[in-house]
Amino acid sequence: MTPTAHSAAGPAARPHSLRAAVIGSPIGHSRSPALHRAAYDLLGFDCSYEAVDVTPEDLPAFVAGVRGSGNWRGLSVTMPHKTAMVDLVDSVTSLAGVLGVLNTVTVDASGPEAVLTGHNTDVAGIVGALRHGGVLEAPRSAVILGGGGTAAASLAALQLLGATGVTVFVRSLGRAAPLSVLGDTLGLQVQLREWNGAAAGLLAADVVISTLPPGGADALAGSLVDLPVPREHHPQPVLLDVAYDPWPSPLAAAWEARDGAIVPGLEMLIYQAVEQVRLFTGSDFRDPALVLKVMCDAVGAPAR
């Protein structure tokens, strides 16, 4: 199967000297092209950026093609490739190595062979999104929903925000066991809990991060309606739902109905994309505040 590129560029568009893309499957919903193109236009960075649908079966061949083309600068990596890509790059940064997942690949084609390096900018994206949502002090209690690669990045982000313990609700304790090991590495006390306790558990938290795909928390949202507010509770707990299409998600709507603050995954996407642009553009990168502004404008996010 040939990977499919989703592009807004018309047939008369001027070809660029460099290439970058977001890869995943499915990928047509991605807002990354709008974010990156706005930043590249601002910086005068001569690079295209497309959304390319790459299945797990096609991933090794796609990466080989990137290595051999000579004009790739970087890849944004989304589901389901964040773990598999670790074994396909030449090296990873210390953070990506600790987490075991990456979402960004830089391509250095200056030598006789291209060198691919894996990074994780999701951590910076989560930190930026939560701070934007009002998390300015260390969370007293934090909950993560889901046990995949984004959950790993969420643990690192919460540790950077000052959390000392995190409760993770998952559907399979066995598959999520590596998160406990990661917690030890990060100096976090991680408690893995069965999914059936998630509704009550998240209502007792200052900060909740849902790492589930769209629709993954819909049933949980319905369970929140009749649950009482715990006696000891943050005055306005914050929910970051990494799913952003559609928005608000049922979980976010239920959370907001209980007077909680909600942060869409689009905020995480924006803040992690700023770091990707920094990595891809190198010496062309400047004025991060203005880069952030044009990226927000490109996807209709509130000004900051």
N, C-alpha and C positions, 0 to 999 in steps of 0.2 A: 504494500500500500504506500502511495506517495503522500508525505505530509502535506496538509492543506494550509495555505496561508490565507488569512483573512485580512484584507487591506482596504483602507479607505482611499488610497491613492488612485487617481484617474489614469487613463492611458497616456496622457501627455505629461505626466509627472517627470521631473528631471531625475535621472538616476543618481544615486549617492555613491560616494567612494567607499563608505564603510557600511556594515550591516549589523543590526542587533535585532533581537526578537524575544517575545515571551512564548514559551513552549509548555504545552500541557494537553490534556484531553478530558472533557471538551474545553474549548478555548474561546469560542465565539463571543462569550459574554465579557471578556476581559476589558478592563478600562486602561490597562497598562499602555497600549499604543497612544492613546490621547495624552497621557501624562508625559511619556518620554518625548513624543514629538514636540509638545509645547516647550519642554526644557531645551531640546536640541535647537529649536528655532531661536529661542532667546540667546543661547550661547553661540550660535553660528557654527554648530557642530555638524559636519557633513556626514550624516549617518541616517540610514533608513531604520525603521522599527516596525515590525509586523507581529501579528499573532499567528502562530503556526501550530496547527493541530498535529501532535505527535503521539502516537499510541505507544504503550510500553514495548511492544514488539518492534517498533520502528526506531526506538530511541538510540540503540548503539550505532545504527547506520547513519542516523541524523547527526550524531556527534562526530562520527568519522568524516562526514561531509563538511562540517564546520572546521575541523582540523585541516582539511585539504584545500579549502577555498582561498585562503590568504587574505580575505577582506572582512572577516568577522571581528567585532569588538567585544560583544558580550551577549549573554543569554539571561533572561529572567525565567526562573523555573518554578512552575506551579504543579498542582496535583495532576497525575500521580507520580511525579518523577523526583521529588525532593530527596528521597533516600537513595534511589537507584543511581542518581547522578554522582553520588559520592565515589562510586567505584569506576566512573568513566572519566574523571578529571585527573590531572597529573598531581595535584596537591590541593589541600584545603587549608584555610586559615585555622588558627587555634580554636576559635569559637565554633566554627562549623565542624571541626574535628571532635570537640567535646560533645556537641549536640547530636552528631551523627546524621545531620540533615543540612542541606543547603538550598538556597533559593536564587542564587546568583552565581554566574560563571563569567569570569573575565578571560578574554582571549588575547594573548600576546603573540602576534604573528611577525615580530621583528626579526626573529632568528630563522635558521633553516627549517625548523619545525615549530608549529604553533604550540604554545604552552597554555593549558587550561587550568585555571585556579578557581576553586569553589569557595564561596563566601556565604554568610548568613546575614542578610539585612532585615529579616523578619523581626529579630530582637529589637533593633532600633525602631522599626515600625510600630511594634506594640508599645514600647516605652513612649514614643511620641504621641500615639493615639490616646493612651491613658492619661498622659499629662494634659493633653488638649481637652480631655473629658473631665478634668478636675482632680485627678489623683496627684496631689502635690506633696503628700506625706506618705510615710511607709504604711502599707495596708496592715491593719491589725489581724485581719483574716481574709484569705483569698481562696477562690475556687476556680478550677479549670474543668470544663466539660469536654471530654474526649481525650484520647490517649495517643494521637499520632504525632507527626513531625511538628505541626504548629503548636501542639501542647508542649513539646520540648523547648521550642523557642519561647513560649509563654513562661515557662519556669525560669529561664534565664532573665527574661524581662522583669518578672516580679522580684527576682533576687536583686537586680540593679535598682529597683524602686524601693528596696529596703525590707521586703517581706522576709520573714524567718521561717514561715511554714505555709504549705499549700495543700489543700485537699483536692484530689483529682477524682472525678466521677467517670467511670468507664463501664462499658458493657462486657469487657473481657479483662479480668484482673491479670490473667496470664500474659496476654499480649502487651499489657501496659507495664509489666514489671521493670523494663529498662528505665522507666521514669524514676523509680525509686533509686536506682543506681546513679542516675544523673543528679538527682537531688543531693545525694551524698557528695558528689563531686563539686556541686555548686554551694554546698553548705546550707542547703534547705532541708527542712523536715517535710518530706512528702508522704502523705497518707492516701493510699489508693482505696476507693470506696465503690461498692456496687451501685449500678445505675439507679436502682429503685429508691435510693435515698437522696437523689440529686435535688429534687424540688425543695425539700425541707432544708437541705444543706446549703443551697445557694442563697436562700433568704437570710441566712445568718452571716453572710459574708459582706465585707466592705467592698471588695472588688471581685467580679466574676468575668472570666474570659471563656466564651464559647468558641471552641475551635472546630465545631461540627460543620459539615457542608450544608448548603441550603436545604431546608426541610428536616434536617436531622434533629432539631430540638422542638419541632412543632407539637408533639405530644406532651412534652414537658411544659410547654407554655400553657396548655390547658389545665395542668395540675396546679398552677400558681394561683388561680383565681380565688379559691376558697381557703387557702392556707393563711393562718394568722401571722401578723408581723411579730417576730421575736421581741421579747421585752428589751434585751440589750441589742441595739441595732444602730448602725451608722445612720446619721440623719438623711443622707442621700447616697445610697450605695450605687456603684458604677458598674454597668455591664458593657463590655466590649464584645460584640458579636462579629466575628471575622467574616461571616457571610454578609454580603451587601446587595445582593440582587435576588429577589425583590427586597425593598426596604420601605418601611420597617419590617423586619421578620416577625412572625407571630411571637417569638420569644421576646424580642425587643418591645413590641407593643404591649405585651403582658407586663413586662418589667416597668415600662413607663407608666402604665395604669396604676401601679403601686407606688408611684412617686419616685421611682429610681431614675438615675441619669443613664442615658443610652449613648453609646459611641458606635457608629457603623464601621464595619470592616473597611470601608472606603478610606477612612482616616489612616488605618494601618497601612493600606496599600500606598497612600500618598507618601507617608513618612519613610517607608522602606524604599520607595522609588527614588526619593531624593538621594539616598545613599547609593543606589544603583547608578544613578546619573553621575554622581561623583566618581564612582569607580570606572565607568565606561568612558567618560570624557577626559579624565586625567587633568592635564595642565590647562585644558579649556574651561574647567569648572571655576565658577566665581559667583559671588553674591548669592549664598544659599537662601537668604530670605526672599529674594526676588524669584529665584527658581521655584521655591515653595509656592509663592503667590501665583505664578503663571500656571503651575500644575493644578492648583486648586480651581483656578478659573476654568481650566480646560475640562474639568469634570463637574463643574457646578457646585463645588464644596464651599462652605462658608469661609469668608476671608478671616485671616488671623493676624 
